[in-house]
Amino acid sequence: MTKLLLIEDDCETAEELRAELADRGFEVEWSASGTEGLDMARSSRPEIMIVDRLLPGMDGLTVIEALRKDQVRTPVLVLSALGAVDDRVRGLRMGGDDYLTKPFALVELLARVEALLRRPVDSRETTLRVGPLELDLIERTAKRGDRAIDLLPREFRLLEYMMQRSGQLLTRAMLLEEVWNYKFVPATNLVDVHMGRLRHKVDGPSESPMIRNVRGAGFILSVGQ
């Protein structure tokens, strides 16, 4: 069983999360305060953590910062009722790996936890680069050379996934599962529509194309096609 530490002071929220996570096969430990949660994180060494932003005793971001100073690289999903961009950016800069604003759907929280568990613990890049393409994962900005690229949230996630796997053939089924969190492959042109928009933004008229459609197979992002 995957050991998960939940640090959440709202008892109703905590009980709901504990029950759902236990049903999904997680071994859940719970703390209602930042100070106790930090001690538990240091002693029990969970494989993943869910930490509320505002906690009694010690702020959630302070808990995360203290763990990072101890070289503890455990993935952390930050929960918060504070949804401003600046607050999300601060949460990521303090060492959080992902940020979910309250109220949230349980299915989204579970998808984010699963995604963090799939990510190598030592891969905390804050900027992705493939050739002239650059993606800032904290500021949520993209550019190709000196040209800024304005991306919608789903386009950003799609490009992030492709850049992390540059040069690899990515099938539509892979993209539907990893980017859209589908657990089945529906009969839809969803990927093609979004990919068309993304290609239009990434590959300018006078620029060498970086996103290529491999007919009948999927898509590849690479340099020098």
Contacts in CASP RR format, 6 or more apart in sequence:
PFRMAT RR
TARGET T0000
AUTHOR 0000-0000-0000
METHOD contacts of the structure
MODEL  1
MTKLLLIEDDCETAEELRAELADRGFEVEWSASGTEGLDMARSSRPEIMI
VDRLLPGMDGLTVIEALRKDQVRTPVLVLSALGAVDDRVRGLRMGGDDYL
TKPFALVELLARVEALLRRPVDSRETTLRVGPLELDLIERTAKRGDRAID
LLPREFRLLEYMMQRSGQLLTRAMLLEEVWNYKFVPATNLVDVHMGRLRH
KVDGPSESPMIRNVRGAGFILSVGQ
1 25 0 8 1.000
1 26 0 8 1.000
1 27 0 8 1.000
2 25 0 8 1.000
2 26 0 8 1.000
2 27 0 8 1.000
2 47 0 8 1.000
2 48 0 8 1.000
2 117 0 8 1.000
3 26 0 8 1.000
3 27 0 8 1.000
3 29 0 8 1.000
3 44 0 8 1.000
3 45 0 8 1.000
3 46 0 8 1.000
3 47 0 8 1.000
3 48 0 8 1.000
4 21 0 8 1.000
4 26 0 8 1.000
4 27 0 8 1.000
4 28 0 8 1.000
4 29 0 8 1.000
4 46 0 8 1.000
4 47 0 8 1.000
4 48 0 8 1.000
4 49 0 8 1.000
4 50 0 8 1.000
4 113 0 8 1.000
5 28 0 8 1.000
5 29 0 8 1.000
5 30 0 8 1.000
5 31 0 8 1.000
5 37 0 8 1.000
5 40 0 8 1.000
5 41 0 8 1.000
5 44 0 8 1.000
5 46 0 8 1.000
5 48 0 8 1.000
5 49 0 8 1.000
5 50 0 8 1.000
6 14 0 8 1.000
6 17 0 8 1.000
6 18 0 8 1.000
6 21 0 8 1.000
6 28 0 8 1.000
6 29 0 8 1.000
6 30 0 8 1.000
6 31 0 8 1.000
6 49 0 8 1.000
6 50 0 8 1.000
7 30 0 8 1.000
7 31 0 8 1.000
7 32 0 8 1.000
7 33 0 8 1.000
7 34 0 8 1.000
7 37 0 8 1.000
7 40 0 8 1.000
7 41 0 8 1.000
7 49 0 8 1.000
7 50 0 8 1.000
7 51 0 8 1.000
7 52 0 8 1.000
7 55 0 8 1.000
7 60 0 8 1.000
7 63 0 8 1.000
8 14 0 8 1.000
8 17 0 8 1.000
8 30 0 8 1.000
8 32 0 8 1.000
8 50 0 8 1.000
8 51 0 8 1.000
8 52 0 8 1.000
8 55 0 8 1.000
8 79 0 8 1.000
9 32 0 8 1.000
9 33 0 8 1.000
9 52 0 8 1.000
9 54 0 8 1.000
9 55 0 8 1.000
9 56 0 8 1.000
10 52 0 8 1.000
11 32 0 8 1.000
14 30 0 8 1.000
14 32 0 8 1.000
16 106 0 8 1.000
17 28 0 8 1.000
17 50 0 8 1.000
17 106 0 8 1.000
17 109 0 8 1.000
18 28 0 8 1.000
18 30 0 8 1.000
20 106 0 8 1.000
20 110 0 8 1.000
21 28 0 8 1.000
21 110 0 8 1.000
21 113 0 8 1.000
22 28 0 8 1.000
24 110 0 8 1.000
29 40 0 8 1.000
29 44 0 8 1.000
29 46 0 8 1.000
31 37 0 8 1.000
31 40 0 8 1.000
32 56 0 8 1.000
33 55 0 8 1.000
33 56 0 8 1.000
33 57 0 8 1.000
33 58 0 8 1.000
34 55 0 8 1.000
34 56 0 8 1.000
34 57 0 8 1.000
34 58 0 8 1.000
34 59 0 8 1.000
34 60 0 8 1.000
34 62 0 8 1.000
34 63 0 8 1.000
35 57 0 8 1.000
35 58 0 8 1.000
37 63 0 8 1.000
38 58 0 8 1.000
38 63 0 8 1.000
38 66 0 8 1.000
38 67 0 8 1.000
41 49 0 8 1.000
41 63 0 8 1.000
41 67 0 8 1.000
41 72 0 8 1.000
41 74 0 8 1.000
42 67 0 8 1.000
42 70 0 8 1.000
42 72 0 8 1.000
45 72 0 8 1.000
45 74 0 8 1.000
46 74 0 8 1.000
47 74 0 8 1.000
47 75 0 8 1.000
47 117 0 8 1.000
48 74 0 8 1.000
48 75 0 8 1.000
48 76 0 8 1.000
48 77 0 8 1.000
48 113 0 8 1.000
48 116 0 8 1.000
48 117 0 8 1.000
49 74 0 8 1.000
49 75 0 8 1.000
49 76 0 8 1.000
49 77 0 8 1.000
50 76 0 8 1.000
50 77 0 8 1.000
50 79 0 8 1.000
50 109 0 8 1.000
50 113 0 8 1.000
51 60 0 8 1.000
51 63 0 8 1.000
51 64 0 8 1.000
51 76 0 8 1.000
51 77 0 8 1.000
51 78 0 8 1.000
51 79 0 8 1.000
52 60 0 8 1.000
52 78 0 8 1.000
52 79 0 8 1.000
52 80 0 8 1.000
53 59 0 8 1.000
53 60 0 8 1.000
53 61 0 8 1.000
53 78 0 8 1.000
53 79 0 8 1.000
53 80 0 8 1.000
53 81 0 8 1.000
53 82 0 8 1.000
53 87 0 8 1.000
53 91 0 8 1.000
54 60 0 8 1.000
54 80 0 8 1.000
54 81 0 8 1.000
54 82 0 8 1.000
55 63 0 8 1.000
60 78 0 8 1.000
61 78 0 8 1.000
61 90 0 8 1.000
61 91 0 8 1.000
61 94 0 8 1.000
64 76 0 8 1.000
64 78 0 8 1.000
64 91 0 8 1.000
64 94 0 8 1.000
64 95 0 8 1.000
64 96 0 8 1.000
65 94 0 8 1.000
65 95 0 8 1.000
67 74 0 8 1.000
67 76 0 8 1.000
68 94 0 8 1.000
68 95 0 8 1.000
73 121 0 8 1.000
73 122 0 8 1.000
73 124 0 8 1.000
74 121 0 8 1.000
75 97 0 8 1.000
75 98 0 8 1.000
75 116 0 8 1.000
75 117 0 8 1.000
75 119 0 8 1.000
75 121 0 8 1.000
76 95 0 8 1.000
76 96 0 8 1.000
76 97 0 8 1.000
76 98 0 8 1.000
77 96 0 8 1.000
77 97 0 8 1.000
77 98 0 8 1.000
77 99 0 8 1.000
77 100 0 8 1.000
77 109 0 8 1.000
77 112 0 8 1.000
77 113 0 8 1.000
77 116 0 8 1.000
78 91 0 8 1.000
78 96 0 8 1.000
78 98 0 8 1.000
78 99 0 8 1.000
78 100 0 8 1.000
79 100 0 8 1.000
79 102 0 8 1.000
79 104 0 8 1.000
80 87 0 8 1.000
80 88 0 8 1.000
80 99 0 8 1.000
80 100 0 8 1.000
80 101 0 8 1.000
80 102 0 8 1.000
81 101 0 8 1.000
81 102 0 8 1.000
82 101 0 8 1.000
83 101 0 8 1.000
88 99 0 8 1.000
88 101 0 8 1.000
89 138 0 8 1.000
89 139 0 8 1.000
91 99 0 8 1.000
92 99 0 8 1.000
92 126 0 8 1.000
92 137 0 8 1.000
92 138 0 8 1.000
93 138 0 8 1.000
95 124 0 8 1.000
97 116 0 8 1.000
97 119 0 8 1.000
97 124 0 8 1.000
98 112 0 8 1.000
98 115 0 8 1.000
98 116 0 8 1.000
100 108 0 8 1.000
100 109 0 8 1.000
100 112 0 8 1.000
107 181 0 8 1.000
108 181 0 8 1.000
111 181 0 8 1.000
115 178 0 8 1.000
125 137 0 8 1.000
126 136 0 8 1.000
126 137 0 8 1.000
126 138 0 8 1.000
127 134 0 8 1.000
127 135 0 8 1.000
127 136 0 8 1.000
127 137 0 8 1.000
128 134 0 8 1.000
128 135 0 8 1.000
128 137 0 8 1.000
128 160 0 8 1.000
128 163 0 8 1.000
128 164 0 8 1.000
129 135 0 8 1.000
129 163 0 8 1.000
130 163 0 8 1.000
130 166 0 8 1.000
130 210 0 8 1.000
130 221 0 8 1.000
130 222 0 8 1.000
130 223 0 8 1.000
131 210 0 8 1.000
131 223 0 8 1.000
132 144 0 8 1.000
132 145 0 8 1.000
132 223 0 8 1.000
133 142 0 8 1.000
133 143 0 8 1.000
133 144 0 8 1.000
133 145 0 8 1.000
133 163 0 8 1.000
133 202 0 8 1.000
133 210 0 8 1.000
134 142 0 8 1.000
134 143 0 8 1.000
134 144 0 8 1.000
134 145 0 8 1.000
135 141 0 8 1.000
135 142 0 8 1.000
135 156 0 8 1.000
135 159 0 8 1.000
135 160 0 8 1.000
135 163 0 8 1.000
136 142 0 8 1.000
137 160 0 8 1.000
140 156 0 8 1.000
141 148 0 8 1.000
142 148 0 8 1.000
142 149 0 8 1.000
142 151 0 8 1.000
142 156 0 8 1.000
142 159 0 8 1.000
143 149 0 8 1.000
144 202 0 8 1.000
144 204 0 8 1.000
144 207 0 8 1.000
149 201 0 8 1.000
149 202 0 8 1.000
150 201 0 8 1.000
151 159 0 8 1.000
151 198 0 8 1.000
151 201 0 8 1.000
154 179 0 8 1.000
154 180 0 8 1.000
154 194 0 8 1.000
155 194 0 8 1.000
155 197 0 8 1.000
155 198 0 8 1.000
155 201 0 8 1.000
157 179 0 8 1.000
158 175 0 8 1.000
158 179 0 8 1.000
158 194 0 8 1.000
158 195 0 8 1.000
158 198 0 8 1.000
159 198 0 8 1.000
159 202 0 8 1.000
159 221 0 8 1.000
161 170 0 8 1.000
161 175 0 8 1.000
161 178 0 8 1.000
161 179 0 8 1.000
162 170 0 8 1.000
162 211 0 8 1.000
162 219 0 8 1.000
162 221 0 8 1.000
163 221 0 8 1.000
165 221 0 8 1.000
166 221 0 8 1.000
166 222 0 8 1.000
166 223 0 8 1.000
167 220 0 8 1.000
167 221 0 8 1.000
167 222 0 8 1.000
168 220 0 8 1.000
169 214 0 8 1.000
169 217 0 8 1.000
169 218 0 8 1.000
169 219 0 8 1.000
169 220 0 8 1.000
170 218 0 8 1.000
170 219 0 8 1.000
170 220 0 8 1.000
171 217 0 8 1.000
171 218 0 8 1.000
172 185 0 8 1.000
172 191 0 8 1.000
172 192 0 8 1.000
172 218 0 8 1.000
173 185 0 8 1.000
175 191 0 8 1.000
175 219 0 8 1.000
176 182 0 8 1.000
176 185 0 8 1.000
176 186 0 8 1.000
176 188 0 8 1.000
176 190 0 8 1.000
176 191 0 8 1.000
177 183 0 8 1.000
177 185 0 8 1.000
180 190 0 8 1.000
195 211 0 8 1.000
195 213 0 8 1.000
195 219 0 8 1.000
198 211 0 8 1.000
199 209 0 8 1.000
199 211 0 8 1.000
202 210 0 8 1.000
202 211 0 8 1.000
203 209 0 8 1.000
203 210 0 8 1.000
203 211 0 8 1.000
208 224 0 8 1.000
208 225 0 8 1.000
209 225 0 8 1.000
210 221 0 8 1.000
210 222 0 8 1.000
210 223 0 8 1.000
210 224 0 8 1.000
210 225 0 8 1.000
211 219 0 8 1.000
211 220 0 8 1.000
211 221 0 8 1.000
212 219 0 8 1.000
212 220 0 8 1.000
212 221 0 8 1.000
212 222 0 8 1.000
212 225 0 8 1.000
213 219 0 8 1.000
214 220 0 8 1.000
END
